[in-house]
Amino acid sequence: MESKKLAAEKATESIADGMIIGLGTGSTAYYAIQKIGQRVQEGLAIQAIATSKQSEELAVSLGIPLIAASDIDYIDITIDGADEVDSRWNLIKGGGGALLREKIVASASKQLIIVVDESKVVAELGRFPLPVEIITFGFEITMRKLEKLGCQPILRQAGVKPYVTDNGNYIADCHIGSIPNAEELHSALQLIPGVVDNGLFIGMASQVIVGYMNGTAKQLEK
């Protein structure tokens, strides 16, 4: 956890007065939001947009001013985590269940800074199950189509019921093992009716900061 915190705090150094900031979701983003809140208390003048209800509640509790998506044309910097990142900075995201909002915010961002600990850096994506957000209607049909693609989808659960995203959808965690061509898989997934979006973030990261167990944080080379 200390390596995540170190990397997340380093990522916030790029934030300056007047910026609109995207707040990611998950354990790494939590540390970034905490640091941003501290800087706001010290006088940093920014506005932020959150990628989940969880992050929104945390931002409010820290006094970070929030702005609605309808009121912006772009976001200066978004700081978020990832479940995996490869050498080309392609990502798997969505372990925290917010992949759709995270992707919408990332796509509107001039800079997407990804913060991870060293365990998330991989040679090839796919060891972490790929989250795919699907609508609830006919989800069984959608799951069967995912199977035909070579995925092994498992419907994410929250206790005894299916996990429901902030958008009212389900998540199918697809166990693939290896994704040699992330772009091709992304395109194939998006052609399946019932798929809202998937956790492959292709060519979206502008910077990756890695926290190491030895107490250092460095930018990953592409």
N, C-alpha and C positions, 0 to 999 in steps of 0.2 A: 504493500500500500504506500510505503514511503516513496518508492520510485515513481509511482503514478502521481503522487502529490507534487513531487519535485518537477516533473515534466509539465504538469498542468500549470503550475505557477510560472514556469519559464514562458509558456505560451502566452500568458496574459501581458507580458512585457511589451507586446506589439500594440496594445490598446492605447488610444490617445483620446483626448477631449473631443467631443463632437461626433464620435463614431456611433454607428448602430451595430450592435453586437448580437450574434446568434449564440444562444446558450444550448449546448448539447445536453444529452441525457445519459445517465449511467454513473458508475463509480468514479471514473476519471473526470468527467465533466463536473461532477459534484465539487471536486477540489478547485477547478477553474472558477466556478461560480462563487465559491467561498472567497477566493482571492479577489475576484472582481468586486464583490460586496465590500470587502475591506477597503479597496481602493476608492470605491464610491463614498464610503464614510470619510475617507481622507480628502475628498474633494473632486474626484474624477467625475466629469460631466458626460455621461453617455446615456443611450437608450438601448433597450435590449428586447429581443423576441425569443421566446422559449420554444423548445421542440417537444415538450410534454407538459402535462399538468403537474407532474412531479417537480420538474425544473422551474416551472412558473411559480409554484408555491414556495420553493426555496428562494428564488429571486425576490419575491415579495417580502419574505421574512427578513431578508438582508438589506432591504431598502433600495434595491436596484430598480430604476424606473423602466416599466415595460411599455412597449408600443405595439399596436395591432398590425397584423400583416397587411390590412387594407390601407394603411397609412404610409407604406414605404414602397419604393421602387427597387431598392437594392439593400444589401447588408454589407458592411465594410469587412468584418471579420467574424467567422464562426469558429468556435473552439469546441471540439467534440472528440470522443474516444472512438475506438474500433475494436472489433473482436479479432480481426486478423488484418495484416497489411503485408503486401508482397514487395519485391524489389522495385516494381514499377509504380508503387504507391496505390495500386488497386486495393480496395477494402472489402471486407465483409463487416456489415453493421446490422444491428437489429436484435442483439442479445437482450437488450433492455426493453424491447417491444415498441420502439418509437421510430422505426426505420423510415416510414412514409413522411412524417413531419420533418425528420432529420434531412431527408433527401430534398424536400421542397425548400427548406431553409438553405441547405448547402448550394443548391442550384442558383439561388439568388445572391450568393455571397461572392464578393470580389476575392476573398481569401478564405480557404477552408484549412484551418490548422488542426491536424490530427495529433492527439496525444495518447501514447501507449506505453506500457512497460515492455521490457525486452522479450517477454514470453509471447507477445502478440505478433512479433516480426517473423514471417515465414518465407520459405523459398517459393511455395506455391499455395494458393488459397484452397480451402476445402476441408481441412481437418475439423474446423469449427462448423457445425451444422448451419446451412444457409437459411436464414429466415425469409419466408415469402408471405406477404400479407394478402389474404384472400377474403372475399366477401362471404358472409354467412350463408346466403342463399345458394343451395346446390353445392355446398363445399365438398361433399363426398365426390361429386363428379370432377371438381377441380383437383382434388387430391389424386384421383385415378389418372388424370392427365399428367400430373407431376410425376407419377410413378413411371408412366410411359416414356418420359424424358430421361429416365435413368436415375432420378432422385428417389430417395427413400423418405417420403414425408411423414412426419409425426405431428399430429395436432397438438400445439402447446396447451398445457393445462394450468389452471389456477385452482389448486385443490381438486375437487371432484368435477369441476366445470371447465369448459374451454376458456382459455385466456382470451380476453377481449381488449383490443387496442383502444386508445383514446378516440379513434375514429369509428369504433363500433364493429371492427372486423376481427377475424381470426388470424392466427399465424401458424403456418405449416413450417416446421423446422426440417429442412431437407438434408439428410445425411448422404453426402456425396463422396467424401474421402479425398478427392483430388479434382481440381478445376483447372485443367491446362489452358483452356481458352475462355476466360471470364466474359469477354465481349460477346462471344457466340452464345453462351449460356444465358446471359442477360437478355439478349434479343429473343431467344426461344421462349423464355419464361413470360416475357411481356406479351407474347402472342396468344397465351392461354386465356380464354374468357373466364372471368372470375378472379384472376390475379390482379391485384391493385398495383403492387410494386414488389420489388425484391431487394434484399440486402446487399447486392453487389453495387458498389460505388466505383465506377470506372472513370479514371482520369479526372476526378473531382478535387483531390487533395492538392493543395499548393505548398504544403509544408508538413513534415512528419517529425514530431519531437519524441524521442525515446528516453524513458527513464530507466536507469540501470541500478542493479542491486548495490553497486559500489558507491552510490551516492552522487552520480553524475547524470546530467541530462544533455543529450546531444541531438542535433538535427540529423535525420537519416538521409543518406545519399541515395539518389535515384540511379 
